């Protein structure tokens, strides 16, 4: 498997040990900051037109996407599993405007809003995070879930709409992260 040289993408910031596979499609590098130890698999699609910050120790798995025209903040130790979608913008479907990208902007009603995925959160396979939402620290979103509201920290969420099923072991996860940081220091991305 071949890799893309991150310098070719014109990224705003690129940390150490970043692996971007050649099948990934990244548009808007000038808006994107990557921390240390990031892996972006083949067939990932990122279309950035606003600030997009992806922290350290982050994995973006095959067929996931980040689109919509709003900003994104992904904390350290986060991941998007295969097929996960993070939408930072979407047409409003309430009937007040025409929809889709072929329509002139003045005739559309597009909602763009920042998405925040706090550190240690994970978004499962084929899950969807809608614009303007905050996925709290350590939240785990199950496969196929649809996140339609902010998710409080350290819960496991599933379903459509995503609902909390139980807690995650925050102390053990944070202790493991501190062990890794002490053995292999890295820079958090602002």
C-alpha positions in Angstrom: 0.0 0.0 0.0 1.3 3.4 -0.9 1.2 6.5 1.2 0.6 10.2 0.3 3.3 12.6 1.4 1.3 14.9 3.7 3.4 17.9 2.5 1.6 17.5 -0.9 -1.7 18.3 0.7 -0.9 21.8 1.8 -2.1 21.1 5.4 -2.3 23.9 7.9 -0.4 21.7 10.4 0.9 18.1 10.2 2.3 16.4 13.2 4.8 13.5 13.4 4.2 9.9 12.2 1.2 10.7 10.1 0.2 8.0 7.6 -2.3 8.9 4.8 -2.9 6.1 2.4 -3.0 6.9 -1.3 -6.6 6.0 -1.8 -7.8 8.8 0.6 -9.3 11.9 -0.9 -8.6 15.1 1.1 -9.8 18.5 -0.2 -9.1 21.8 1.6 -5.8 21.0 3.2 -5.3 24.6 4.2 -8.1 24.2 6.7 -6.8 20.9 8.2 -4.5 20.4 11.2 -3.4 16.9 12.1 -1.7 15.9 15.4 0.9 13.2 15.9 0.3 9.5 15.1 -2.6 9.9 12.8 -3.7 7.2 10.3 -6.0 8.0 7.4 -7.0 4.8 5.5 -7.7 4.3 1.9 -11.1 5.5 0.8 -11.5 8.2 3.5 -13.1 11.4 2.2 -12.4 14.8 3.9 -13.9 17.9 2.3 -12.9 20.9 4.5 -13.9 24.5 3.9 -13.6 25.5 7.6 -11.2 24.8 10.4 -10.8 21.0 10.8 -8.6 19.9 13.7 -7.8 16.2 14.1 -5.9 15.4 17.3 -3.1 12.9 18.1 -3.5 9.1 18.1 -6.5 9.3 15.8 -7.6 6.7 13.2 -9.9 7.5 10.3 -10.9 4.1 8.9 -11.8 3.2 5.3 -15.0 4.7 3.8 -15.6 7.2 6.6 -16.2 10.9 5.6 -16.1 14.4 7.0 -18.1 16.8 4.9 -20.6 19.7 5.1 -18.7 23.0 5.2 -18.7 23.6 9.0 -15.8 23.2 11.4 -14.7 20.1 13.1 -12.6 19.4 16.3 -11.6 15.8 17.0 -9.7 15.3 20.2 -6.8 13.0 20.9 -7.4 9.2 21.0 -10.6 9.5 18.9 -11.5 7.4 15.9 -14.1 7.1 13.1 -14.7 3.5 12.2 -15.4 2.2 8.7 -18.3 4.0 7.0 -18.8 6.6 9.8 -20.1 10.0 8.6 -19.5 13.3 10.3 -21.7 16.0 8.8 -20.8 19.6 9.6 -23.5 20.9 7.2 -26.6 19.8 5.5 -29.6 21.1 3.6 -32.5 21.8 5.8 -35.4 19.6 4.8 -38.2 21.6 6.4 -39.3 22.9 3.0 -38.2 26.5 3.0 -35.7 26.2 0.2 -34.5 24.0 -2.7 -32.1 21.3 -1.8 -28.8 19.9 -3.3 -25.6 21.3 -4.5 -26.8 22.1 -8.1 -29.0 24.9 -6.7 -27.7 28.5 -6.4 -26.8 29.3 -2.8 -29.4 32.0 -2.5 -32.2 29.5 -3.2 -31.0 26.9 -0.6 -31.3 26.7 3.1 -28.1 25.1 4.4 -27.3 24.5 8.0 -23.6 24.5 8.8 -22.5 24.1 12.4 -19.4 23.0 14.3 -19.0 19.4 15.4 -16.8 18.6 18.4 -15.7 15.0 19.2 -13.9 15.1 22.5 -10.8 13.0 23.3 -11.3 9.2 23.8 -14.6 9.2 21.9 -15.2 6.7 19.2 -17.7 6.7 16.4 -18.7 3.2 15.3 -19.1 1.7 11.8 -21.7 3.4 9.6 -22.7 5.8 12.5 -23.7 9.4 11.6 -23.0 12.5 13.6 -25.2 15.5 12.5 -24.1 19.2 12.3 -23.7 21.3 15.4 -23.3 18.4 17.9 -20.9 17.7 20.7 -19.8 14.1 21.4 -18.5 14.2 25.0 -15.2 12.8 26.2 -15.0 9.0 26.1 -18.4 8.6 24.5 -18.7 5.5 22.3 -21.2 5.6 19.5 -22.3 2.1 18.3 -22.4 0.9 14.7 -25.2 2.4 12.7 -26.2 4.9 15.4 -27.5 8.3 14.4 -26.3 11.1 16.7 -29.1 13.8 16.8 -28.2 15.5 20.1 -25.2 16.2 22.2 -23.8 13.1 24.0 -22.6 13.4 27.6 -19.2 12.0 28.5 -18.2 8.4 29.1 -21.4 6.7 27.9 -22.0 3.9 25.3 -24.7 5.0 22.8 -26.6 3.1 20.2 -29.7 3.3 18.0 -31.6 5.9 16.0 -31.6 8.3 17.6 -28.6 7.3 19.7 -29.4 6.7 23.4 -27.2 5.9 26.3 -27.0 2.2 27.2 -24.3 2.2 29.9 -21.1 3.8 31.2 -17.5 3.3 29.9 -14.6 2.8 32.4 -13.1 6.3 32.3 -10.5 5.8 34.9 -8.9 2.8 33.2 -8.9 4.5 29.8 -7.4 7.7 31.2 -4.7 5.7 33.0 -3.7 3.9 29.8 -3.5 7.2 27.9 -1.2 8.6 30.6 1.0 5.5 30.4 1.3 6.0 26.7 2.0 9.7 27.0 4.8 9.0 29.5 6.4 6.4 27.2 5.9 8.2 23.9 5.4 12.0 24.4 3.3 13.7 21.7 1.9 17.1 21.0 -1.8 17.6 21.4 -3.2 19.6 18.4 -4.9 22.9 19.5 
